[in-house]
């Protein structure tokens, strides 16, 4: 599902509400479970968010950043183990980003950075992937590359993907279902 609309229409707010980061004025359910009934850990195991502008500490290695996606699967004082590292390495490999593992995030290009942010979300192993403007600040080639990767992974991992976009052409090309928001209201919804 892709949500399109002008700036300020509420696309990012909708994603943050589905991700449990802001309170919704209505009700949201994941499957048959109301969002309000889920703990933060349960929600993180169900939903992974790729934000528009991720905050990544300078100097952090790519593999360490991707390992952050495993947090929902760890106990309170538990450190990541070999199985978690294997999940992170696979997520990087699935996005053709394996060779980036030992680089620091601040040395990456925009397209490389976007791939590792998606890899962190994939390392969460959540069945729902939220993408907030996943092609922002990418050139046309990298836009296609990132969306092709997400589309491929959606099929391989049986993911439900909810994305926001401004580009109607890209939205129509990659979405099965489109929702157009206008000032927070669903103006149009239908098959792409």
C-alpha positions as CSV (number, residue, x, y, z in Angstrom):
1,X,0.0,0.0,0.0
2,X,1.4,3.4,-0.9
3,X,0.0,6.6,0.6
4,X,0.5,9.7,-1.6
5,X,-0.4,13.3,-1.0
6,X,1.0,16.8,-0.7
7,X,3.3,18.0,2.1
8,X,1.4,18.4,5.3
9,X,-1.4,15.9,4.3
10,X,-0.6,13.6,7.2
11,X,1.3,10.8,5.4
12,X,4.2,10.6,7.9
13,X,1.7,11.0,10.8
14,X,-0.3,8.1,9.5
15,X,2.9,5.9,9.5
16,X,3.9,7.0,12.9
17,X,0.4,6.2,14.2
18,X,0.6,2.7,12.7
19,X,4.0,2.3,14.2
20,X,2.7,3.3,17.6
21,X,4.8,6.5,17.9
22,X,1.9,8.9,18.0
23,X,-1.5,8.4,19.4
24,X,-4.2,7.9,16.8
25,X,-7.6,9.7,17.1
26,X,-9.3,6.5,15.8
27,X,-8.4,2.8,16.3
28,X,-5.7,0.9,14.6
29,X,-5.4,-2.9,14.5
30,X,-2.6,-5.1,13.2
31,X,-4.5,-8.2,12.1
32,X,-7.1,-8.7,14.8
33,X,-5.0,-7.1,17.6
34,X,-5.7,-3.5,18.5
35,X,-2.5,-1.5,18.6
36,X,-3.4,-0.1,22.0
37,X,-3.2,-3.7,23.4
38,X,0.4,-4.3,22.2
39,X,3.5,-3.7,24.3
40,X,6.4,-1.7,22.8
41,X,8.3,-5.0,22.3
42,X,5.3,-6.8,20.7
43,X,4.8,-3.8,18.4
44,X,8.5,-3.7,17.4
45,X,8.3,-7.4,16.6
46,X,5.4,-6.7,14.3
47,X,6.3,-3.4,12.7
48,X,9.6,-2.0,11.4
49,X,9.8,1.7,10.4
50,X,12.2,3.3,7.9
51,X,12.0,7.0,8.7
52,X,12.5,9.9,6.3
53,X,15.5,11.1,8.2
54,X,17.0,8.4,10.4
55,X,19.3,9.4,13.2
56,X,22.6,7.5,13.0
57,X,25.4,8.3,15.4
58,X,28.5,9.5,13.5
59,X,31.3,6.9,13.2
60,X,28.9,3.9,13.7
61,X,29.8,0.9,11.7
62,X,27.2,-0.3,9.3
63,X,26.9,-3.8,10.8
64,X,26.4,-2.3,14.3
65,X,23.7,0.0,13.0
66,X,21.9,-2.9,11.3
67,X,22.2,-4.9,14.6
68,X,20.0,-2.3,16.3
69,X,17.1,-3.9,14.4
70,X,17.5,-6.9,16.7
71,X,16.7,-5.0,19.9
72,X,13.1,-6.2,20.1
73,X,14.3,-9.8,20.2
74,X,16.8,-9.3,23.1
75,X,16.2,-9.4,26.8
76,X,16.7,-6.3,29.0
77,X,20.4,-6.9,29.6
78,X,21.0,-9.3,26.7
79,X,23.7,-8.5,24.1
80,X,23.4,-9.5,20.5
81,X,24.7,-13.0,19.8
82,X,25.9,-14.9,16.8
83,X,22.3,-15.6,15.6
84,X,21.6,-11.9,15.7
85,X,24.8,-11.1,13.8
86,X,23.7,-13.7,11.2
87,X,20.3,-12.0,10.7
88,X,22.1,-8.6,10.3
89,X,24.6,-10.0,7.8
90,X,21.8,-11.6,5.8
91,X,19.8,-8.4,5.8
92,X,22.8,-6.6,4.4
93,X,23.4,-9.3,1.8
94,X,19.7,-9.2,0.7
95,X,20.2,-5.6,-0.1
96,X,23.5,-6.1,-1.9
97,X,25.2,-4.2,1.0
98,X,27.3,-6.9,2.5
99,X,30.6,-5.2,1.5
100,X,29.6,-2.1,3.5
101,X,29.4,-4.0,6.8
102,X,32.7,-2.7,8.2
103,X,32.4,0.9,6.9
104,X,31.1,3.7,9.0
105,X,27.7,5.0,8.1
106,X,29.0,8.6,7.5
107,X,31.1,7.4,4.6
108,X,28.2,6.0,2.6
109,X,26.4,7.5,-0.4
110,X,22.7,8.4,-0.2
111,X,21.7,5.2,-1.9
112,X,24.0,3.0,0.2
113,X,22.7,4.7,3.4
114,X,19.1,4.1,2.4
115,X,19.8,0.5,1.8
116,X,21.4,0.0,5.3
117,X,18.5,1.8,6.9
118,X,16.2,-0.7,5.2
119,X,18.5,-3.5,6.3
120,X,18.1,-2.4,9.9
121,X,14.4,-2.6,9.5
122,X,14.6,-6.1,7.9
123,X,16.8,-7.3,10.7
124,X,13.8,-6.7,13.0
125,X,12.1,-9.6,11.2
126,X,8.8,-7.8,11.5
127,X,6.0,-8.8,9.0
128,X,5.0,-5.2,8.5
129,X,7.5,-2.7,6.9
130,X,6.7,1.1,7.1
131,X,8.6,3.2,4.6
132,X,8.4,7.0,5.1
133,X,9.4,8.6,1.8
134,X,12.0,5.9,1.0
135,X,13.2,7.7,-2.1
136,X,13.7,11.2,-0.6
137,X,17.1,12.7,-1.6
138,X,17.9,9.9,-4.0
139,X,18.5,10.3,-7.7
140,X,16.2,8.6,-10.2
141,X,18.5,5.6,-10.5
142,X,18.8,5.0,-6.8
143,X,15.0,5.6,-6.4
144,X,14.4,2.7,-8.8
145,X,17.1,0.6,-7.2
146,X,15.7,1.0,-3.6
147,X,12.1,0.4,-4.7
148,X,13.1,-2.7,-6.8
149,X,14.8,-4.1,-3.8
150,X,11.8,-3.5,-1.5
151,X,9.5,-5.0,-4.1
152,X,11.7,-8.1,-4.4
153,X,12.0,-8.5,-0.6
154,X,8.3,-8.0,-0.2
155,X,7.7,-11.1,-2.2
156,X,10.6,-13.1,-0.8
157,X,9.8,-12.4,2.9
158,X,6.0,-12.1,2.5
159,X,6.1,-8.5,3.9
160,X,3.2,-6.1,4.2
161,X,4.6,-2.8,3.0
162,X,3.0,0.6,3.8
163,X,5.0,3.4,2.2
164,X,4.5,7.1,1.7
165,X,5.6,8.9,-1.5
166,X,5.2,12.2,-3.4
167,X,5.9,10.7,-6.8
168,X,2.7,9.3,-8.3
169,X,4.5,7.6,-11.2
170,X,6.7,5.6,-8.8
171,X,3.7,4.9,-6.5
172,X,1.7,3.6,-9.4
173,X,4.6,1.4,-10.6
174,X,5.3,-0.3,-7.3
175,X,2.0,-0.2,-5.2
176,X,-0.8,-2.7,-5.4
177,X,-3.1,-0.2,-3.6
178,X,-3.0,3.6,-3.5
179,X,-4.4,5.9,-0.8
180,X,-4.3,9.7,-1.5
181,X,-4.5,11.9,1.6
182,X,-5.6,15.5,1.5
183,X,-5.1,17.3,4.9
184,X,-5.3,14.0,6.8
185,X,-8.4,12.8,5.1
186,X,-8.5,9.8,2.8
187,X,-9.5,11.5,-0.4
188,X,-9.1,8.6,-2.8
189,X,-8.3,4.9,-2.3
190,X,-8.1,2.1,-4.9
191,X,-6.1,-0.5,-6.8
192,X,-3.0,0.8,-8.5
